[in-house]
Amino acid sequence: MKSSYRIALCFSLLFIIPLYLLKARLADISDQYDAGVYLIDWLSNKNAHRWAPYKQNVPDKVIVLARLEEEPVQWVEEELPDWQRAIYTVNPSEVTLADNSRLKTPFNKGHESMAYLTYLIDHYDHLPATIAFIHAHRSGFLRAWHVDAPLHNNVAALRSLQLDFVQRNGYVNLRCNWNPGCRPKHRYNTHINEEIWKEIFDGTSTPPLNSTAGHASKDLGDHGHLQHRFLQFPTQIAASCCAQFAVSRNQILQRPREDYIKIREWVIDTDLNDAASGRAMEFLWHVIFGKGSVYCPDEQLCYCQVYGQC
């Protein structure tokens, strides 16, 4: 009898434990993809009115976008005509290479970071007041899951973006959801080690604390805010994924152009591949633009300040 009880218990555990793990994993995915809200919006077809557009007309703003040749991006001009556009093709065809009106990156590496850094370097002296760095996808449950707006729609997100808060805060992550990137278990970041940290920041105006090469520049002109500021390798590095953010011109100018050139050189020269170098950059943008190593605003406060959803 005891033997039968043990056998039944073992079989029950073999069934219950995988079921529990599956349930936990599905709950995590549902939270990450905001599946419940997405389904409600999709069924109700009222999502277009759930997030109110930003009320002020601010023409001095630009969208910087990294695209593959095959990705459609006409939605930017059609849906967001009040934004300037800087659309970079990272894998240009021969036709695109020959077209001087098309923006191209010097190298196809580091995912979107190559386009972002190229824009900063090439336009450093004539930046608009607000710069939004985004991906090429407009919307979609799977493709654009990291966009917080209804139906994961980048158009809705950018229409609702509170530009006055971008100016006050300097840098804002366009994703408020902490999953992934900001949950406590995510903060011990495996994509950034001390070697990568030193390689990226050594030789910039915010060198690593243990740097022996150059330290901060003594002649940064208007960029004195960063003189002799050293970055210690942190025990935790965190920000909500996935490399979509907005920055003010003033915040960008806190670094000299040479910093962005140096960081782009790292992306090109590092032994890390395209995906790994892009992921490293994804978790350092907030640090590059002056925030602490952990930049995880309260989710509800973030939705209120960044999108006006108070």
C-alpha positions in Angstrom: 0.0 0.0 0.0 2.8 2.4 0.9 4.6 1.5 -2.3 1.5 2.3 -4.3 1.2 5.7 -2.5 4.8 6.6 -3.2 4.3 5.7 -6.9 1.2 7.8 -7.1 2.9 10.7 -5.4 5.9 10.5 -7.7 3.6 10.5 -10.8 1.7 13.4 -9.4 4.8 15.5 -8.8 6.1 14.6 -12.3 2.8 16.1 -13.6 2.4 19.0 -11.2 5.9 20.5 -11.3 6.1 20.9 -15.1 2.6 22.3 -15.1 3.6 24.8 -12.4 6.7 25.8 -14.3 4.7 26.1 -17.6 2.1 28.3 -15.8 4.8 30.6 -14.4 6.5 30.9 -17.8 3.2 31.7 -19.6 2.4 34.3 -16.9 5.8 35.9 -17.5 5.4 35.9 -21.3 1.9 37.3 -20.9 3.3 40.2 -18.8 6.2 40.8 -21.1 3.9 40.9 -24.2 1.1 42.7 -22.3 -1.1 40.0 -23.8 -4.3 40.7 -21.9 -4.4 44.4 -22.7 -3.4 43.7 -26.3 -6.3 41.2 -26.7 -8.8 43.7 -25.2 -7.6 46.5 -27.5 -7.7 44.2 -30.6 -11.2 43.0 -29.8 -12.6 46.4 -28.9 -11.1 48.2 -31.8 -11.0 51.4 -29.7 -7.3 51.5 -29.0 -6.7 54.5 -31.3 -8.5 56.7 -28.7 -7.2 55.2 -25.5 -3.9 57.2 -25.5 -4.5 60.9 -26.1 -1.9 62.7 -28.4 0.5 65.2 -26.9 -1.3 68.6 -27.1 1.5 71.0 -28.0 2.7 71.4 -31.6 6.5 71.0 -31.4 8.1 70.9 -34.9 11.7 70.8 -33.7 11.9 67.0 -33.4 13.3 64.1 -35.4 12.8 60.3 -35.6 16.0 58.4 -36.1 15.3 55.0 -37.4 17.4 51.9 -38.3 16.0 49.7 -41.0 16.9 46.7 -43.1 16.5 47.3 -46.9 13.4 45.0 -47.0 11.6 46.7 -44.1 8.8 49.1 -45.0 9.1 52.5 -43.3 6.6 54.7 -45.3 4.4 54.6 -42.2 6.7 57.2 -40.5 6.0 59.9 -43.2 2.4 58.9 -43.6 1.4 58.7 -39.9 3.9 61.1 -38.3 4.3 64.0 -40.7 5.0 66.5 -38.0 8.3 64.7 -37.2 11.5 65.2 -39.2 13.0 61.9 -40.3 16.5 60.3 -40.4 16.0 56.8 -41.7 19.2 54.7 -42.1 19.5 51.6 -44.1 22.0 49.3 -42.5 22.3 46.7 -45.3 22.0 48.9 -48.4 21.6 47.4 -51.8 23.6 48.7 -54.8 20.7 50.9 -55.8 20.5 52.4 -52.3 24.3 52.8 -52.2 24.1 54.8 -55.4 21.3 57.1 -54.1 22.9 60.0 -52.3 19.5 61.0 -50.9 19.3 57.8 -48.8 21.0 57.6 -45.4 23.3 54.7 -44.9 25.5 53.5 -42.0 29.2 52.9 -42.5 28.9 49.3 -41.3 26.2 46.8 -40.6 26.9 45.9 -37.0 25.5 46.5 -33.5 21.9 46.4 -34.7 20.2 49.8 -34.3 23.2 51.3 -32.5 25.2 51.9 -35.7 22.4 54.1 -37.1 21.9 55.9 -33.8 25.6 56.7 -33.3 26.0 57.7 -37.0 23.2 60.2 -36.6 24.7 61.7 -33.5 28.1 62.1 -35.1 26.9 63.5 -38.4 24.3 65.9 -37.0 26.0 66.9 -33.7 26.2 70.6 -34.6 22.6 71.0 -35.7 20.4 68.7 -33.6 16.7 69.3 -33.2 15.4 69.8 -29.6 14.0 66.2 -29.3 15.4 63.1 -30.9 13.5 59.8 -30.8 15.4 56.7 -31.6 13.2 53.9 -32.7 13.0 50.6 -34.6 11.6 50.1 -38.1 8.5 48.2 -37.2 5.3 50.1 -36.7 3.3 47.6 -34.7 2.5 43.9 -34.1 2.0 41.5 -31.3 5.2 39.5 -31.9 7.4 41.9 -33.8 6.8 45.1 -31.8 5.9 43.5 -28.4 8.3 45.9 -26.6 6.3 49.0 -27.6 4.1 49.9 -24.7 1.3 51.8 -26.6 -2.0 50.1 -27.5 -1.5 47.3 -30.0 2.2 47.8 -29.6 1.9 50.7 -32.0 4.9 53.0 -32.4 2.7 55.6 -34.0 0.5 55.9 -30.9 3.6 56.0 -28.7 5.2 58.8 -30.5 2.0 60.8 -30.8 1.6 60.6 -27.0 5.2 61.2 -26.1 5.4 64.0 -23.6 8.0 66.2 -25.2 8.2 68.6 -22.3 9.1 65.7 -20.0 11.9 64.6 -22.4 13.3 68.1 -22.2 13.1 68.1 -18.4 14.5 64.6 -17.9 17.0 64.6 -20.7 16.6 60.9 -21.5 13.5 58.7 -21.4 13.1 55.0 -22.2 10.1 54.5 -24.5 9.2 51.3 -22.6 7.9 51.5 -19.1 7.2 47.8 -18.6 10.0 46.3 -16.4 9.8 43.0 -18.1 12.4 42.3 -19.4 15.4 44.4 -18.2 14.3 45.9 -14.9 13.1 43.1 -12.7 15.4 42.4 -9.8 16.7 39.2 -11.4 17.5 41.0 -14.6 19.7 43.6 -13.0 22.8 41.4 -12.7 23.3 42.0 -16.4 25.2 39.3 -18.3 25.6 41.4 -21.4 27.9 43.9 -19.8 31.1 42.8 -18.0 33.9 44.9 -16.7 36.0 44.4 -19.8 33.2 45.7 -22.1 32.5 48.6 -19.7 36.1 49.6 -19.9 36.4 49.2 -23.6 33.4 51.4 -24.3 34.1 54.2 -21.8 37.9 54.3 -21.8 39.0 57.3 -23.8 35.7 59.1 -23.5 34.8 62.1 -21.3 33.5 59.6 -18.7 36.3 57.1 -18.5 36.2 54.1 -16.1 37.2 54.8 -12.6 40.3 52.5 -12.9 41.3 53.9 -16.3 44.9 54.8 -16.9 44.5 56.1 -20.4 43.8 59.7 -20.8 41.1 60.3 -18.1 38.6 63.1 -18.9 39.5 65.7 -21.4 40.6 69.0 -19.9 39.3 71.1 -22.8 35.7 70.1 -23.5 34.5 73.6 -24.1 30.7 73.8 -23.5 30.8 70.1 -22.3 32.3 70.9 -18.9 29.5 69.0 -17.1 31.4 65.8 -17.7 34.9 66.9 -17.0 36.7 64.5 -14.7 33.6 62.4 -14.0 34.6 58.8 -13.8 32.4 55.7 -14.2 32.9 52.9 -11.8 31.9 49.4 -13.0 28.6 48.8 -11.3 27.3 45.6 -9.7 23.9 46.1 -11.4 23.0 47.4 -14.8 19.4 47.7 -15.8 16.9 49.4 -18.1 13.7 48.2 -19.8 14.5 46.8 -23.2 14.7 47.3 -26.2 16.7 50.3 -27.4 13.9 52.7 -28.2 14.3 56.0 -26.4 14.1 59.8 -26.7 16.8 62.3 -25.7 17.0 66.1 -25.6 19.5 68.0 -27.6 21.0 69.4 -24.4 21.5 66.0 -23.0 23.3 64.7 -26.1 25.6 67.8 -26.0 26.8 66.9 -22.5 29.2 64.6 -24.4 31.6 65.9 -27.1 31.2 64.4 -30.5 34.4 62.5 -30.0 32.7 60.3 -27.4 30.1 59.1 -29.9 32.9 58.5 -32.5 34.8 56.4 -29.9 31.8 54.4 -29.0 30.9 53.7 -32.6 34.5 52.6 -33.2 34.0 50.1 -30.4 30.9 48.7 -32.0 32.8 48.2 -35.3 36.0 46.9 -33.8 34.8 44.6 -31.0 35.0 40.9 -31.4 31.4 40.6 -30.3 29.0 39.8 -33.2 26.2 42.0 -34.5 23.6 40.7 -32.0 25.9 40.7 -28.9 27.4 44.2 -29.6 23.9 45.6 -30.2 22.6 44.0 -26.9 25.5 45.5 -25.0 24.7 49.0 -26.4 21.0 48.4 -25.6 21.8 48.3 -21.8 24.2 51.3 -21.9 22.2 54.0 -23.6 20.9 55.4 -20.3 24.4 55.5 -18.9 25.7 57.2 -22.0 23.0 59.8 -21.6 23.8 60.6 -18.0 21.5 58.3 -16.0 22.7 55.8 -13.3 23.5 52.2 -14.1 20.0 51.2 -13.0 17.3 53.3 -14.7 14.0 51.7 -13.8 11.3 54.3 -13.1 8.2 53.1 -11.4 6.0 51.7 -14.2 2.9 53.8 -13.4 4.9 57.0 -12.9 6.7 56.3 -16.2 3.4 55.9 -18.1 2.2 59.2 -16.6 5.4 61.2 -17.2 6.4 59.7 -20.6 2.9 59.2 -22.2 0.5 61.3 -20.2 -1.3 58.2 -19.0 -1.9 59.4 -15.4 
